[in-house]
Amino acid sequence: MRYAIATVALGENHQSAYASIFRPSVERYVARHGYDLVVLQESLRGLDEQPVIPFEPLRVPFHERFRDYDRVMVLDVDVLISAGAPPFHTLDLGERIGVVDEWCQPTREQRREFQRINGLPLTASDYHAKAGFALDSESVINVGMFICSPRLHGEFFREVVLRYAEMQRGHPWGAQFEQAMLSFEFQTRGLAQFLPTAWNCLWPQHRRTMTWGGPAPNTSARERLAELQRFRAVLDANFLVHLTGGLDHDLAFVSRNR
């Protein structure tokens, strides 16, 4: 049986941040459990075609490089893996795809308040509708981590890429379109096997402030230390911590060998 973590890192900025901040924790994890780590630094679409960047990770499950793997975790470039993370290949997924709901983090009530404060869609249904998808659900799947079987799910991913990738180009909601689309497809097709949030803990929902964005210019050293202590507590309590939106990479850097 063969297992791998696959990460698509396109562009110098992503490659540099991944190499210096996030990759060391992933390398330790794959070494502990005997997995392969495959970091893709070129488009899977081909050198002669302009890639649709948000859709590049969705090409992993049907790419020939992964054909012989029994299970693959597809991971964003901005994820730290904690020292206590258990193996993913033993998870009971049946024939489904392992995913995490981001709309319940840290609780559904707190997530709704986060959305309100930042002027974002208040419900999961509103979120999907903004991308053009009608779904009566309380959940939004964060697609920065999913665990799939190329043999079982490769054709599904090929289909959604063919159907939706060109719609992504110039879409007014940017990369959120891809997430809303895949969340919709996973849920309506009955493919989602929801995992505990420890498998994709979204750091922005656990910060000391609910306001989106980096620290204010007048943030004191004492306040930043408190945020670091909070970050490390969240990292220790979870398996994977996802720093979406490029937030707080300094905290991840000083915690990368924890």
N, C-alpha and C positions, 0 to 999 in steps of 0.2 A: 504494500500500500504506500502511495506517495502523496505527500501533502506540501503545500507551499503558501507563503504569503506573497502577494503581488502588489506592487505599488507603481503607479505611473507618475514620474517626476519629469515634467517637460519644462524647459526653460532654465536659465542659469539661476534665477532667484529661488525657485522651488528646489532645484538640485542642491544648491548650497545650504539652504536651511535644513533640508532633509538630512544631508550628510553630517552636518555639525550638531544638530539638535536631536533629531528623532531616530535616525537609523541605528545608533548604538543600542538603544533599548530593544529594537526589533531584532537586531542580530543576536543579542543575548537570549531572547525568547526562542528564536528558531533553533539556536544551538542547544538549549535545554531540552527541546522536544523532538529534535531530529527532523526538522522541516527544512525545505529550501526557501531562500529569499530571492525573489526575482524583482529587480528594480529596472523598470523600462524607461529609458531616457530619450526614446524616439517614438513618434506616432505609430500606433499599430495600424493606422489606415494606409500607410505607405509614404515613401519619401516624396512622391510626386503629387500628393494631394494635400490640401489644406485641412488640418484636423479640426474637428469640433471638440474643443478641449474638454468640456464637462462630460462628453460621451466616451472619451478614451478608456476609462476604467471599465466601461460596459463591454468593451471589445475583448477583454481578457478571457472570459469564459468560453468564447468560441475561437480564440486564436490557437493556431496549431502548436505553439510552444507549450500550451497547457493541456493538450489533449490527453496525456497519459497520467495526469494527476487525478487522484480520487476525490480530493476536496481542496478548494482554494479559498483563502481569506483575501478578499480584495480590500486594500486599506489605503486611505488617503495619506498624503505626505506629512500631515500635521498631527500625527497620533503618537503618543508615548505609551509604551506597554510597561506595566508595573512588574516588579520582581516576583510578585505572587500570582501572576496570571496563569491559570491552568491551561492544559492543551485544548485546542479547539476541535481536534479531530474526533474526540470522544463525545461531543455534544450530540444529543438525540434530535436529529433534524428530520428523520424520515426521508421523504423525497422533496422536502421544502428547502427554502433558502433562509439561513440564519440572519436575522436583522434585529434592530433595536428601534423602539418608538422614542422619538425625541420630544413628543408633546406631553409626556408625563414627567419630564425632568425639570426641577427636582420633584414637583408635584404638579398635577393638572391645574390647580388653582394658582400656583406661583407662575407657571408658564403663561397662563392667560394674562396675569398682571404684567409680566415681562413684555408680552405682545402689546398690551395697552400702552405702557409707558413709552415704547419705541415706535408707536404708530403703525403696527404690523397687523395682519389679519388675526382676528380674535379667536377663531375656532379652526380646527383641522379641516372642516368642510370648506370654510372660507379660503383657507390656504390653497387647497386643491383647485377650487373654483377660479382663483386668480390666474391659474395656468390653463384654465379651460376644461377642467375635469370635475365631473359631478360625482361626489363620493360622500356618503353618509357614514362618517367614521370619526372617532375621537382621536385617531392616531395619525401621525405623520412619521414615516420611516426615514431616518437619516441614512443616506446612501454612502456615507464616508466609510462604512464598514459593512460588508456582507460576506457570507460564507456560502459557497455554492459548490456544486459538482459539475464540472465541464461536460461530462457525459449526459447528465440529466437535464441540465439547464442551458447548455450552449446555444441550442436553437431558439430558446426563448429570448436570450439576450441578442442574438443576431436579428431576430424579428423586430424588437423594439428599437434597435439602432437604425435599421433600414426604414422603419416607419416614422421615427421622430427626430433623427439627428439633424436633418436640414431645417426642421422647425425651430431648432435651438438657435440657429444663426440669426442674430439681430432680434431675438425675442425680447420684449420690453422688460421681462422679469429676470433676465440674465440666467445665471446658473441655477436659480431656484426652479426654473422650468423643468430641468432634468430631474431634480429631486422630486418635485410634485408628480411628474409623469411616472417615475419608477415606483414611488409610493403607491400611486393609483393602480398601476399594473400588478404589483406584488399582491395588493389586498384584493382586488377584484378577481384575480385568477386563483386565489387561495394558495399562493406560493409562500406567504410570509410565515415563518416560524419565529415568533417573538421571543427574544432572549432577555435575560435580566439586563438592566441598564448598565451594569458594570462592564458589559462588553462594548459599550460605546458611550461613555459618559461625556456629555458635552460641557466643557469647562465654562463657556459663557453663561450657562444657567446656574452655575455654582459660585460665581464671583461675589464679592462683598457688595457690589452695586448691580442693580438691574438695568442701568443705562448702558446701551451698546456703545462700544468704542474704547479706544485706548485710555490710559490714565491721564488725568488732567495735568497740564504743565506745572501746576502748583502742588502736585502730590508730594507729601513729605516722605522722607526715608522710613519713618516709623510706619506710615500707612502702607508703603510698598512691602515692608517686611511682614506686616500682618497679612497682606495678600499672598505673599510667598508661603507663609505658614498654612494658610487656608488651601493653597494649591497642593502643597505636599500632603496634607490630610486627605484631600480628594483623591490624589494619585494613590495613596496607600490603601484607600478604601475601595478602589475599583481595579479592573483589569486593564482597560484601555481608556485613556483620557484624550479627548479630541479637542484640539484648540482651533475651532472653526473661526474663519474670518481673519486669520492672521493675528489674533489677539494674544498678548502676553508671552511671546516667544522668549523673552528674557527669563521669565519664571521657569519655563520648560528647560532652557539651556542650563541653568544652575541646578536643575533637578534631574538631568538626563541620566546620571549614573546612580540614581537612588536605588 
